Amino acid sequence: MQHELIDRYIYTVIRRLPPKLRADVEKELASLISDMLEARCGAVLPAEKDIRVVLTELGAPEELAAKYSGDEGKALISGTYFLFYKLVLKIVLPIAAVGVAFASILSLFAEGPQPQNPYMIFGKVLAGMFGGIVGGALQAFAVITVVFAVFEWKKVRLGDGDFLSNLPLVPRADERIKPREPIVGMALTVLAAAAFLGFPVIAGVWLEGAGWIPVFAEGVIRGFWLPIVLWAALSIAKEIVKLIDGSYTPRLAIATAVANLLIAAGAVVVFRQGKIMNPVFVQNIGKLLEGDGGRLLTGLLENAHLLLLGLVLFALVLETVTTIRKARKHGR
């Protein structure tokens, strides 16, 4: 029998199971609910009251998922507790790892003047980043494990008793966000911020006779370390909401809009000044063409920071509009 409440109940159960089990459990659970409704109502079309009674008899989705997963009673943390434990680990470990990594990078640049050698700076940033990732993840893992072991020991009740009133909507396939996507997004954001601040010379060109010429002025870029770190932190915040919600929800749309507005403000601060462009790069690239062509190219490069700003703002607007559009479809 097709009914929104049944679909939401089944979705809440299978979303907590490994992907390889979901299809079989979905079919089995749909058949079981259909049989229970038939036994209760006979040939009469079940009303919503009957559906609620049957689903209540089946129990909370988390408890049913624990039975299907086979995790009950197998370890220090088992059953429903183990399902919540895995969910919290999936969400908190990346947040803790990235958060401590950023704190390490932030403290590095807050210490004051850095060595002039870019390789030394990059090494310090990289060491702090990976040390923060490992340390943050291990600390979060230990704390979460102890907390859920206590929950299991004390048999603390997780979730609301009236679970039918809190079932999430079933997102369509194109609205779902796989957990690995925001996790990869957070990791790339940390790496990009570390590379941009610690080793900005990586963006450059090789010219015969001049060698490697960085595109950006290193000193100016590092002077903007605070807005760049905040920019990355806001990007990570968006990924965290994606990881928690698992689909394009209204909350994700609001978080994306607010974060992107603040990121846009930070981008204006960083890219509005032409000082971020390396004058040596501008001059050498301009010399590649003679006459008016060279002067035109030099003029374009001198304003390349505005082009970068335009591209960043366009990407932010596009992401915001796309997320809001998908969230509106999900809410219907």
N, C-alpha and C positions, 0 to 999 in steps of 0.2 A: 504494500500500500504506500502510495506517495503522499507525504505530508511534511510540511516545513519543519515541524517540531521533531519528527522522526529523523529527517535528514540531518538536522543540526545535532541531534543526539549521537547518531552514528559517526558523524564527522568529528565530534569531540572525543569519541573513543579512539578512532583509528589514527588521528593526528598524533597521538602519543605512542604509537606502535612503530616498530621498524618498517621501512617501506616494503620489504618483501612479504610482510604479513597483512598489509592493509587491504588488498583486493579480496583475499579469502575471508578475512574477518568481516569486511563490509557485507559480502553476500550472505555469510552465515548469520550475522546479526539482523539483517533485513528479513531473512526468512524466519528467524526466531520471533521477531516482533510481530510479523504477519500471522504466524501460528497462534501466538498469545492473544492477539486481537480477535482472531476467528473463534478461539475457544471462549472468549469472553462475550462477544457480541453475536456470534452465529452468523446468520445471513443479513443482519442489520448493519448498515454502514456505521462504522465506529465514529463516535463524536470525539471532540478534543478532550473531553473529560475522561473517556475510556483510554485514549492514547496516553494521557498523563498518568493514569493509574498503572498501566502496563510498564511504562518507562520507570516509574517510581519503584515498581517491583523488581526491575532489573538492577536498580541501584545506581549510584553515582558513576558517571562515565570513567572517572579515574580508577575506581575500584574494578570496574569491568575490564578496563584496559590492562590493569595489573594481572588479572586472571588470564587474559589472552596472551600476554607477553611471557608468562611462565616464570616471573621473577618473585613470586610470593614465597616467603619463608626460606629463601636460598642463601641469604647473606645477612651481615650486620644491619644493612639497610635494604629492605625488601618491599614488595607489594606496591601500594599506592605511594609510600614514602620514596621508594626507589624511582618511580616515574617522575615525581616532583624533583627529586634529587638530580636526576639526569637533566631535567629541564632547566633547573637553576644553574647547574654547572655550565650548560651550553650558553646561557646568557651571561653569567657573571664572570666566568674565566676570561673570555676575550675582553670584557670591560676592565677587569682588574689588571690584566696584562698590559693593555694599551694605556690605561690610566697611569700606572706606575712608570711605564716607558716614557710617557709625555712629561711626567713629573721630573724624571731624570734629565730629560733634554732641557726642560724649563729651568731647573736648578743650575745646569751647566752654563746657560747663557746669562743667568742672573748673577753668577759669580763675578762678572766683570770682564775686562779685556781678555780675549782669547789669543792663543799663539797665532803668529802670522802664517805659519806653515799650514796650508789647507789639508794636507794629509793627516797632520796631528789632530786638527779639529775634527775631521771626519772620523778618525779612529776613536776619539773621545765620545763623540755623539753615538757612534755605532755600538761601542762598548756599553754606554749608559742605556741605550735603547734595548739591546738584547738582555742585559742584566735585569732591567726593569720588567721585561716581558716574562722572563723565567721566574724571577722573584715574586712578582705580582700574582702570576698564575698559581705558583706553589702555595703561597699564603692563602689565597682565596679557596683553593682546593681543600686545604687543611681545615679552615674555619667551617666551610659548608659541610664537610664530612662529619665533623664533630656535632654540628647543630642537628643534622638529620639523624645521626645515631641517637642523640638524646630524644628527638621526636619519636623514633621507633621504640626506644626503651620506655618512654612515658606514654606511648600511644596517643600522642597529641592529634586531635582531629584537624585535618587539612581541608579547606574549602567550606562553602556554605551548604547547609542542609537542604535548602531549596535550590537544587542544582538546575532544575528545569527552567527557572526564570533567568538563569545566567548563561545559557548555552550560546556560543558565538554563532554568527551567521556563517553559512557555508560559502566560501569564496569560489569563484570560477577558476579554471585552470590558469588563465592569463592574469589573475589577480593574486595568485599565490607567490610568495617569495621564499626561495629555498634558503635554508640556514647558511649554507656556505657562501652565498652572495654577499650578505653584510659582513661576514667574518673576513672574507677576502678584501672587501672594501676597506675595513678598518686597518688591516695589515698594510695595504698599499698606501693608505693615507699616512701612516706612521713612517714608512720607508721614504715616501716622497718628501715629507717634512724634514726628515733627518738628512736626506741627500741635499735638499735645497738650502738648508741652513748650514750644514757641515761641509758641503762640497759643491758650492754653486758653480765652480769652474767646469763642472761636468757638462754644462750646456755651453757649447762653443763650436768653433770651426777651425780647421787646419788650413793655413795658407802658406804656400811655398815662400820661403824667405822670412816669414814672420812667426811661423810655428803655430802653436795652439793659442787661440784668442777667445777668451770667455765672452759670452753674450752679455752677461750682467756684471755690474760693478759689485765685487764681493763685499766691500765694506758697507755699501748702502743696503744690500740685501740683508746682511746680518744685523744692521741697525733696525730693521723692521721685524726682528725675531718675535716680538710679542704679538702683533696682529697675525703673523703667519702661524704661530702656535695656536692662537685662538681660532683662526680659520680652520685649522686641522681638527681642533677639538669639537667644533660645531659639526664638521663633516662626520666625525665619529659618532656624535650624538644622534644624527639622523640614522646611521647604520644600526645603532643600538635599538632604536624604536622599530626599525624594520625587523630586526632579529626577534624582538619580543612579540610583535603583532603577527608576523608571519604572512601578512597580506596587506593590500592597500586600503587601510582603514582611514576613517576621518581623523583619528588622532595622528596617524602618520602624515596626513596631508597638512595638518596644522603645524606639526613639528618641522616638516620640510620647509614650509613657507616662512616660519619664524627664523629658522637656522639660515636659510638662504638669504633672507633680508639682512641679517647680521654679517654673513659672509660677504655679501655685496658691498656693505659699508667698509669692511676690512680690505676688500679688493681695491676700492677707490683710494683708500689711504696708501696702499702699497704702489699701485700702478699709475696714480695721477701725475707723479713726478717723473720727468725724463731722466733724472739722475740715476735711476736703476740700470739704465743701459750703459754698457762699457763704451766710453768715447773712442777708445782704441779700436774696438770692433767696428763701430760706425764708420770711422775714417778709413780703415783698411778695406771694408766691403765696398764703400763708395768709390774707392780708387779702381775697382775692377772694371768700371765703365768710364769712358772718357766723355768729356764735354757735358752737354745737358743731361745725358743719361746718368752720368755719375752724380751730378748735383741732385737730380730727381731721386735717385736711390738713397743718397745720403739724407735727403729731407724725409723720405719715408721711414728710414731706420731711426732717425731722431725722434719720430713720433710713433715708433713701434709699441711703446708702452701703452698708448691709447688704443691701439689695435688689440693688444693683449687684454686690456680692460674690457673692451667691447665683446671679445670672445667669451671671457669669463662671465660677464653679465648675461649674455645670450644663453649660455649653457645653464646658468642658474634659473633663468626665467623658463626655459624649456623643461627643466626637471620639475619645477614647481607646478607648472600647468599640467604636465603629464600625470604627476602624482595626484593632484586634485581631481582630474578627470577620472582616473581609475578609482579613486576613493568614492566619488559620487556614484559610479556604477555599482560599486560593492554595496553601498547603502540602500540601493533600491530593491 
